[in-house]
Amino acid sequence: MQYYESKDLGRFAEVGKFQGRLMDQFFSYYNAVTSAEGALSKREKALIALAIAHFQQCPYCIDAYTTQCLETGSNPDQMTEAIHVAAAMAAGMTLVHGVQMHNVLKQQGAL
């Protein structure tokens, strides 16, 4: 048995068992943002979601948005590039915090 079971993605709505109103509000917002064409196409939104799914390391979201990317016309090269953008952003966000380390080093007289 695996910790993450892909079939559990289909059980997502069960999270609202005890607070159905809040889950309904979430799904209303989620669907309005991700499903409707707007300034971004559904394809572009799916690529963004796939990149974030990798950054946050959510296997359910990776499954869902890999499928959605394919369904909205993305190809594997585009999908892979999107996750590389997420990886580069994650690396940059980690490294830029080195400035905070330099601030402390300076305060401590080590720089």
N, C-alpha and C positions, 0 to 999 in steps of 0.2 A: 504494500500500500504506500502511496506517495502522500506527502504532506499536502500538496496542492493537487486536487483532482480537477481536471478540466471540466468534468460534468457539473461541478459545483458552481461554475459561472452561471448556469441556468437557474440556480437557486438564489441569485442575488436579491430578488425581491423579498425573500424570506427575512432579510435583515430588518424589514419594516414590521415584523410580527407584533412588536410591542409599542411601536410608535409609527403606526401606518400613515398618519397625517404628515409627519416629517419626511417619511420616505416618499410619499406622493409628491411633496413639494420638491424634494431632491430630483426625482425623475422628471418633473415638469421643467425645472431649470435645466437639467442635464440634456434633455431632449431638445429644448429650445436652442441651446448653445451648439450642440453637436450635430443635430439632424437637419437644421434649416440652412439653406443657402443664404449667405449674407455677403459681407465684404470678403469673406473667405469661402472658397468652394468646400463641398463635403470632402473632396479628395485632400485638399490642403489641411482641413481640420483633422482628418484621419491620420495624416503624416505627423502632424504636431502631437496628436494623442499617442501615436506609436512611439515617438521619441521620448515623450514624458514617461510612458509605461516602462521603457527600458531604464530611464534615469531613476525611477522610483522602484524598479525591479519588481513589478507586479505581474506575475505569470498570467493571471486572468486577463488583465488588460492587454498584455502582449498577444495572447490568443485572439482576443476580440478585435483588436485594432490591426493585426496582421490580416485577418479576414476582411475587415472593413476597407483597408487600403487596397487589397486586391479587387474587392467589389466596386470600388470607386475609381479604378483605373490606374493605380500606381503599380509600378513594376519593382522587382527585387532590388535593382540598382538604386532607385529612388528611396525605397524603404531603408536600405542599408546606409545610404548617405544621411538620411534623417537621424538614424541612431548614432552615426558618427558626429553629427552636429550636437546631439545631446551629450555625448561623451566629451567632446571638446569643451562644451559649456561647463560641464561638471568639473573638468580639470582646471579650467580658468577660475571657477568659483572657489575651488580649493586653494589654488595658488595665490589669488589676490588676498586671501586672508593672511598671507605671509607678511603683509604690511602691518597687520595688528601685532604679529610676532616682533617685527622690527621696532614698533612703538614701545613694546614692553622691554625689549633688549636695550633701547635707548634710555628708558626710564631707569633701568637697573644698572646703567653704566657699562654694559657689555657691548655697546655699539658706538 
